Amino acid sequence: MPKCLISGAETETFLSFGRMPIANGFLDRGEFQSEYFFELKVGYCPESKMVQLTELVERERMFHENYAFFSSTSRRMAEHFGRFAEFVQRSYLARSSDPFVVEIGSNDGIMLQHFASRGIRHLGIEPSANVAKVAQSKGVHTISEFFDEALAQRIVAEHGQADAFMGANVMCHIPYMHSVMAGVRRLLKPTGVLVFEDPYLGDIIQKTSYDQIYDEHAFYFSVASVEYLVARHELELIDVVPQHVHGGSMRYVIGHRGAHPVSENVIKQRLFEQELGLERPETYQQFARNVARSKQELMTLLRDLKQQGKRVAAYGATSKSTTVTNYCGITPDLVQYISDTTPIKQGKFSPGAHIPVVAHDVFAKNYPDLALLFAWNHGEEIMANERAFTDHGGKFILYVPKVHLA
């Protein structure tokens, strides 16, 4: 049995998605033969309460100079990160005469720009060089490295300790969490805080949003698993704030043990997780059955639409789409193309399934009958922008929390 990355105990594998490529590895036709695959499996550790991948991909295969994700492409996410920055500044920087904030996985500077514009000392850590350059061009101080305890020591030596260490949709990407937490402990001032948010395990289970599971997401956090992890580094979970982004996320606030009062929110969320059964193996076995049923229903719908002669395209060349297309077996004969607004993905093919990725103009100039919404977590924003498609008679296919048309 594979070992838990947090406790070292044996994990219980409850679901395999089979052969899977790099989720964000959109590729040219000439790269098909050399495409990398691994087995995407997920397990649960009864000791740490952590749900996690049981086979990992080397980080350099996922995060590099050609990384194809830029946070600023979504207006709603830009607004969300503005509110995130305001939350940190209002709640944890107000008493500091010379605050210093650090963000891990700072991407194109979408959050740190709010600190930079206010003259607040800051540092972004973004391992994907092409994305880091975009942040630097905005005047956001950014280094292109991976964060660990050694880098934390260098940051403290050069800049001093931080009032806040932030992360948005990145902590779940890091399998070597003990080095990260040791670095956080070293980096933070005595009253400093770690504030991070990631897709929430409770939402994934409730919504059967299995496409949140892919190579970049090593962990699927809950209050129980975060508390277990941080306690091993003399840190303490002091607050949790549910978020609607990414189909359901949780913001965790962590400080040095005993440095801050623990919010009632933490206690309430613990009770909620117990009621949901997040500490019971049978909960994950049921989740696996729900995932298999979702796959069957989606493939039945797509095959029926093909028999009816309907034109089906997809919307959003997301990392999540890679899990869905490869697990379900969705091929270009069922979904003609994927429309996406990210220039670096246009003209390429989706990982594994090799569905063409095209510019949004192709979608808008000749609407399909239906659009499979891979970017369902941005569904409200997308549907508001695509009224012309639905007015034309088009419908969206969604598969979270169940397979249906909208």
N, C-alpha and C positions, 0 to 999 in steps of 0.2 A: 504494500500500500504506500502511496506517496505521503511524504511528511508535510505537516503544516508549516508554512513559512513563518508563522508567529510563535507557536508553542513547541514545535518539533514533534508533536504527537502525530499519530496516524490519522489521515483524513479519510472520509467516506465518500468516494466518487458516486454521485447520484445521476449524472447526465453527461452523455457524450454527443457532440454535434457532428462527429466524424471528421473527415479530412477537410481542412480549412486553410485558406491562404492568409496572407497578411491583410488585415481588414482595410487599411488605408493604402494598400499597394496597387493603386490604379496603374495600368501598364499599357505599353504599346504592343501591337500584334507580334512583333519580332521577339518579344520577351515571353511568349506563352510557354515555350518548351522548357525554359529555365525557371519557371515560377516556383517559389518555395511553398511547401505545405507542411502542416503539422496536425496533430489531433487535438481538437478543442474539447477539453473535458473540465468539468467543474465539480468541486467537492466541498464537504462541510467538516469542520473540526469540532468535535464535541467539547474539547477543552477550552480553546480560544473563542469559540462561537463564530469563527471567521469562515465565510464562504469565499472560495478562491479557485483560481485555475490550478490544475494539477500538472499541466505541462506548459512550460514558459518558452517564449520566443526571445532570442537575444535582443536587447534594447536597441542596438545599432541597426537592426533590420526594420524597426518601427519608427525611430526618431532620428532624422538625418537631414542633410542639406536639401533634400527634395520633398520634405514632409508637406503633405497636401491639405493642411487644415489651417484656416485663418479665422480667429474668433470674430473679427469685425465684420464678417459678411452678413451677420444677422442683426437687424436693428433692435429687435427685442432683447437679444443677448447683450448688445452694447448698453442698453438701458439698464439691464439687470446688473451688469458689472459696475455701472455708475452708482447704483444703490448699494452694492456690496462695499465699494470704496467708502461711501458715506457712512455706512454702518460701522466700519472699522475706525474711521476717523472720529466719529461722534462718541463711540463707546469706549475706545481704548487709547486714543492719542491726545485727548483734550488736556490732560494734566502734564504732558511732557513739553518742556521748553524747546527741545530740539529733537522732535520725533524722527525715527528711522524705521522704514518698513521694507521688508524683503518679500518677494513673491516667487514661488517655485512654479515652473511651467508657465511663465508669464506671457507666452505666445507673442502676439504682435503689439503688446503694450496696452491692450484694451482696458485693463483695470488700472495699471500703474500710471497711465497718462493723467488720471484724476489727481494723483498725488504730485506728479511732476508739475502740473499747471498751477498748483498751490505752493510751489517751492518747498515741498516736503522731501527730505532726503529719502532716497529709495534705491532699490537694486532689484532688477529682474534677472531670473535664472532660467534660461531657455535653451535646451540642448540642440534644438533644430536650428541650424545656422541661418537658413533662408528666412525663417520666421523672425529670429532675433534681429536680423538686419532691418526688417520693417519697423520694429519697435525702436531701434536706434535712430532711424530716420525721423521719428516723431519726437526725438529728444528724451526718450525714456532710457535711463542708464540700464544696460542689459549685458550680461555675459553669457556666452554659449558653452555651458558646461552641465554636467549632471550633479545634483545636490547630494551630498553625503556628509558625514561627520568631519572629514578632512577639509572640505570646502567651507563648512561652517567655521572652523578654526581660522581659516584665511580671511573670511569676511570680518570676523570679530577683530582680528589683528589690524585690518585696514580701515574698518568703518566703525568699530565698536559694536556693542550688543543692540539688538532690535527691540522695538516696542511691539511690533506685530510681524509675524511670519504668516503669509497667506498662500492659499492654493485653491484653485477652482478647476475641478474636473481633472486633477492630476495626481493626487495622492494615491488614488486607486490604481494608478499605472505602475507603481514602484514596488517591486517584489522585495527589495532589501530595506524593509521598513525599520528595522532596528537601527541601522546606521543613520537613517533619516531622523528618527526620533532622538537618537543620541546627539545628532547635530542640532536639532531644534532646542533641546535642553541647554546645550552650550551657547547657542546663538541668542536666546531670549534673555532680556533683562529679568530681574527677580519678579517684576509685576507684568512682564511681557506675555503675550498670548499667541498661540497658533490658532488661526481661523481658516478652516477649509471646508469645502463642500464637494460632494460627489453624489452620483446616483445612489439612491437609498434602497437597500435590500428589501425593506418592507413594501415599497412601491413595485419593485420588480416581481415579487411574489404575488401581490394582490392583482396586478395588471397582466400577468404572464408576459411581461415585456422582455422576452428572452433575447431580443436583439441587443440588449445592453451588454450581453456576454460576448466578448471578442478578445483578441490577443492583447490589446493595450490595457484592458481592465483585469489586472491580476487579482484585485480584491473587490468584494461587494459588501460594503460596510453597514453595520448596525450599531446602535448604541452599546450593546453588550460587547461586541468585538472591539470597538474603539476603546472602551473602558479597559478591557483586558490588555490591549496593546500599550496604551499610554502609561498604565500603572507600572509596567515593567521598567519604565524610565523615570519614575518619581514625578510623573505628570498626572494631571487630573482633568477629566471632562467636566466643564463648569456650565455649559449651556448648549442647547440644540435649538435650531430654528428651521422648520420644514420649508422647502422651496419648491415652486412649481416647475422650474426649468428642467430640461432634459428628461421630461416625463416623470418627474418626481425625484427630488434630491434632498439632502439634509446638510445643513451647515452646522459644523461642530466647532465649539470654542474650547480650547484647552490651555491650561496654565500650569505653573509649577504647583506641586501638591501643597494645599493649604494656603495658597496666596490669594485666592478669590472664593467668595461664597458660591455654592453649587445651586443653580437655578432649579425651581420646581419643574421646569420643562424637562429636565433630565429624568427626574423621577417618573413623570407622566409617560415619557416615551419608553422607559423600561417596562412599565406595566402594559403598554400597548403591544410591545414586542412579545411579551409573555402570552398575551391573549391571542396574538396572531400565530403563535407557535414557532417563532424563529429559532428556538432552542431545541426543537424536536426534529429528529431525522425524518419522520414520516411527512412533515411539511414539505420537505424537498423532494421526496418521492412522489407526492401528489403534484408538485410543480412540474416534474418531469413528464407526468401523464398529461398535464394541461398543455405543455409545449408540444407534445406529439399530436394532440388533438387540434391545436391551432394550425400546425403544419398541414394536416390532412384537409382541414376546411379551406385553407388558402389555396392549396393545389387543386382541389375539386372546383373551386370557383374559377381559377385561371383556365383550367382545361375546358370548363363549360363555356366560358367566354370565347375561347378560341374556336370551339365547335360552332358557336353562333356567328362567327366571322367578325367579332368585335376587335378593334384595334386597341391594344393595351400598351401604355408606356409607363415609366416610373418617374417619380419626382424626388430628387435629392440623392446624390451619389455619396451617401453617408458611410461611415465605418460600420454602422449597424446593418446596413443593407447587405454587407458581405456575409454576415451570419445567416440572414434570411435566405438569400439567393442560393448559397451553397448547402445549407442544411435542408431546405425544402426541395432543391433541385430545379430552381427557376432558370430557364434558358432563354436565349433570344427569340425562340419561336413562340414563347408565351408572353414575353415582355420585349417589345421591339428596341427600346432604348431607355436610357436614364437621362432626364433633363437636369442640368445643374448649372448654377451661376458661377462656379469657381473656375477661372480660366485654366489653372494648372491641371484640372481633371478633364477638361473638354478635349475631344479628339482621342481620348484613351478608352480603355475597356475596363469593366469592373473586375475585381480580383476573382479568380476561379471560374465564375460563370461567363465571363467575357462578353457581357452585354455592352454595346457601345454607349459611351457617355457623350452627350451633345450639349450645345449651348441652349439656353432657354428660348432663343429665337426659333429654333426648330419646333419646339413644343407650341409656341404661340402662333406660328404661321399656319400650322395644320394640326389642329387639336385632335388628339386621339379620342376614342370613345370613353376610355377610363384611364385613370392615373393611379398607379400603386404608390401610396405615399410612404416612402421610406423615411422621410424627415417628419414623422408624425409628431415628434416632440415640439416641432415648430408649426403644428397644424393650424392653429388659430391665425397666426400671422400669414401663412401661405394661402389659406382659403380666403382670407380677406383680400389678398393681392390677386387672386385668380378668379374673381367674380365673372370675368368674361368667359372663362372655360366652363363654369357651371351654368352660366346663362345660355351658353351654346349647347347645353344638354349633357355636358361632361359630368362624370361622377368620379369621386375619389374612392379607392379601395383602401381600407384601413384594417389592421390586424391586431391592434392593441386598443382596448383590453380584449376584444374579440373580433373576428373577421366580419366586416360589414361594409356597406356602401354609404357614402355621405355626399 
